[in-house]
Amino acid sequence: MTAIKTLQRRLDLLEGRPRTEPDIVEMVLSTLEDADLDLLQEFSSLRESGFDEQQIATMMADRYHLAQNAVKHFQSEYVRIAGEHGL
């Protein structure tokens, strides 16, 4: 019986609990334009691939500065929306 309870606890941890607070990231992403989302996706993919900032700037060329602006916009919207929801 103890093994079943232990297994159930492990399953509960894996499943996760439904969250009642709003998903701020989803709300922020909805404020961005498609072009900004594309830039953020490209930028984050390059970072996840292990490239450093200088390499990313070289590969993205003129889009790098646009991506940096999209990051700043994301951050400011995140702060604004988090403040509105008291988080």
C-alpha positions as CSV (number, residue, x, y, z in Angstrom):
1,M,0.0,0.0,0.0
2,T,2.9,2.4,0.8
3,A,4.3,1.8,-2.7
4,I,1.0,2.9,-4.3
5,K,0.9,6.1,-2.2
6,T,4.5,6.9,-3.2
7,L,3.8,6.2,-6.8
8,Q,0.7,8.4,-6.6
9,R,2.7,11.3,-5.1
10,R,5.3,11.0,-7.9
11,L,2.5,11.1,-10.5
12,D,0.9,14.1,-8.9
13,L,4.3,15.9,-9.1
14,L,4.7,15.0,-12.7
15,E,1.2,16.1,-13.7
16,G,1.4,19.4,-12.0
17,R,-1.4,21.4,-10.6
18,P,-3.6,23.7,-12.5
19,R,-2.5,27.3,-11.9
20,T,-5.0,30.0,-11.0
21,E,-2.8,33.0,-11.7
22,P,-2.7,34.4,-15.3
23,D,0.1,33.3,-17.6
24,I,2.0,36.6,-18.0
25,V,4.3,35.4,-20.7
26,E,1.3,34.4,-22.9
27,M,-0.3,37.8,-22.2
28,V,3.0,39.6,-23.2
29,L,3.5,37.6,-26.3
30,S,0.0,38.6,-27.5
31,T,1.1,42.2,-27.4
32,L,4.0,41.6,-29.8
33,E,3.8,41.8,-33.6
34,D,4.6,38.7,-35.7
35,A,7.9,40.2,-36.9
36,D,9.0,40.7,-33.3
37,L,8.0,37.1,-32.4
38,D,10.1,35.9,-35.4
39,L,13.1,37.8,-34.2
40,L,12.8,36.6,-30.7
41,Q,12.4,33.0,-31.8
42,E,15.5,33.3,-34.0
43,F,17.5,35.0,-31.3
44,S,16.5,32.5,-28.6
45,S,17.2,29.6,-30.9
46,L,20.8,30.8,-31.5
47,R,21.3,31.3,-27.8
48,E,20.0,27.8,-27.0
49,S,22.4,26.5,-29.7
50,G,25.3,27.8,-27.7
51,F,26.4,30.9,-29.7
52,D,27.7,33.9,-27.8
53,E,26.3,37.4,-28.2
54,Q,29.0,38.5,-30.7
55,Q,28.4,35.4,-32.9
56,I,24.6,36.0,-32.8
57,A,25.1,39.7,-33.7
58,T,27.2,38.6,-36.7
59,M,24.8,36.0,-37.9
60,M,21.7,38.2,-37.5
61,A,23.4,41.2,-39.0
62,D,20.9,44.2,-39.1
63,R,18.2,42.0,-37.5
64,Y,20.2,41.8,-34.3
65,H,19.3,45.4,-33.2
66,L,15.7,44.8,-34.1
67,A,15.8,41.6,-31.9
68,Q,17.3,43.6,-29.1
69,N,14.4,46.1,-29.4
70,A,11.9,43.3,-29.3
71,V,13.5,42.0,-26.1
72,K,13.3,45.4,-24.5
73,H,9.6,45.7,-25.6
74,F,8.9,42.2,-24.1
75,Q,10.6,43.1,-20.8
76,S,8.7,46.4,-20.5
77,E,5.4,44.8,-21.3
78,Y,6.2,42.0,-18.8
79,V,6.8,44.5,-16.0
80,R,3.6,46.4,-17.0
81,I,1.4,43.4,-17.0
82,A,2.9,41.9,-13.9
83,G,2.2,45.2,-12.1
84,E,-1.4,45.3,-13.3
85,H,-1.9,41.8,-11.9
86,G,0.0,42.5,-8.7
87,L,2.6,39.9,-9.4
